[in-house]
Amino acid sequence: MVRTIAVAHFILIGAHATGTNAGWVDPDTEEQFHNTKAFSPGDAREYKLVFSDEFNVEGRSFRDGDDPKWTAIDKNDYTNDALHFYKSENVQTRNGVLKVKTELKDNLYRAFDEEKKTFYSDKKTVQSGMVQGWNKFCITGGIVEFSAMLPGNPQIGGLWPACE
């Protein structure tokens, strides 16, 4: 079983963003997305585009240190007894979109037992990907907009429709 999420673009509109690189707006972002108004009734504020990524560079690598905007991490997901392990190889750009692949694949890793204060070998059987902007840019307010296609049946509800 392999499931893939495809993200066509990611846009942050707002006055509150900082980062380590001044080139945060992708030059391929259409002009119509450079400004917007608040979505809340009675809120007349206008927002200016401060960050965008169209993911249109083919074969982009998101391994640590390869990309100025995103990092695809290699780590165990230990939250909520998750069954997956994140690998940077599961994140790439193809055909103008960011693709995050989830697959059944064994991953052996070194885990830590908090109670016993010892390391042990563990295994996760699902491999996926995650990108983050940690230590690259900081969002403290504004509007986040993105276009994504999730796997699975669109007639099945839930935040993760890939699990039918």
Secondary structure, DSSP 8 states (H G I E B T S, - for coil): -EEEEEEEEEEEEEEEEEES-S--S-TTS-GGGSEEE-SSTT---EEEEEEEE---STT---STTT-SS-EE--EE--GGG--EEE-GGGEEEETTEEEEEEEEEEEEEEEEETTTTEEEEEEEEEEE--EE-TTTEEEEEEEEEEEEE-SS-TTS-SS-TT--
